[in-house]
């Protein structure tokens, strides 16, 4: 039997109609399929296992924690790669492993990632993290929305846990400058990347998953900072997310999804972006977004197979040179970020 569940913050309410047990079953299918993937210590795994750790915290299913622990222990024994902005995404899952097991080795790796981001990672301008996918200087002085999930959100989680103001402020500084560099004030939507050398947005498209990275991570800030209103940057985050979600609801498709180029109706619907955007709407607690989340839930569930694959997720995407570059990225394969963002959304529905 279907019922209404309400998400509250103060006096506002977001009401979503769904069957709880069905959502729990879908989460289980997605988790178990995710854990059969041969993911390595990189950002696809970081996003995927963030979702699995959220599934554990939300459902209490200890199988999920045991699977994460077994995989991580095996990988630690084999040896870990060098850190980049992207590999720091693995820190999300390690926070959960440390909190649930108390094993210091997990927290030591977390803090080594924080130390890398704070002291060794490439930066430009006002201490803004340059997006890095390898130990090389791949994209000189480029800011990508992806960095918010892989690094800034991770640092904010650690800083809030430790009540370390330096780490918190560094994380919020990343949010602040990514907003300034990437959000279009006219539309409220986000560009994929910014090139500080040329002072432009390169090809200048409103890529769907970039908007998901931005919206989802901004929606996490208030829950992590009890006194968020004492941090001036949080006012920018709140207003940026407000304007972005107001714009995103206007480009939701009839199927409840968002496109790989948000404002281009000839580009394909992309499910990982849809999961991140819909989750941000849930976390933002605006009752006016109820119908958009309801519609997204239906569209996302339709795109999860019986064996737990999240379908129609675009492959890894650099800042492409043109429209066709984005639209021709394949969406035929199971991807870690699709699995992880779907789990995050479904867990937020249950939360």
Number of C-alpha atoms within 10 A of each C-alpha: 6 10 11 12 17 17 21 15 12 7 6 13 16 22 23 21 16 18 14 15 12 11 16 17 12 18 26 22 17 26 26 17 16 25 18 8 13 8 17 15 20 19 24 22 25 27 28 30 30 26 30 30 24 24 27 22 17 16 15 11 12 12 13 21 21 13 14 20 18 10 13 18 12 10 13 14 8 9 9 12 11 12 22 25 27 22 24 28 30 27 29 25 26 24 21 20 22 17 12 11 11 11 11 12 13 22 19 13 18 22 15 14 26 22 13 16 22 18 10 12 19 21 18 14 10 9 13 21 28 24 27 23 16 14 12 10 12 12 16 16 22 25 27 26 28 24 25 28 25 25 27 26 26 24 29 26 23 23 21 17 13 11 13 12 12 11 21 22 16 20 25 25 19 24 25 19 19 23 21 14 21 25 25 15 13 8 13 19 28 29 25 28 28 24 17 16 10 10 11 14 19 17 16 18 24 23 28 28 30 29 29 27 26 32 32 29 25 26 22 16 21 16 12 16 19 10 10 14 12 10 13 11 17 21 14 18 22 17 12 24 25 18 17 22 22 17 15 23 19 12 17 20 17 10 14 22 29 33 24 30 23 27 18 15 13 11 17 19 25 24 31 31 30 31 30 29 33 36 28 26 29 26 25 24 21 18 18 14 18 18 16 20 29 18 18 26 25 14 20 24 15 12 18 20 13 10 12 20 23 29 22 21 27 26 18 11 14 13 21 18 12 12 16 10 13 22 20 12 15 13 18 11 14 19 25 28 27 30 32 30 30 30 30 28 30 25 22 19 24 19 14
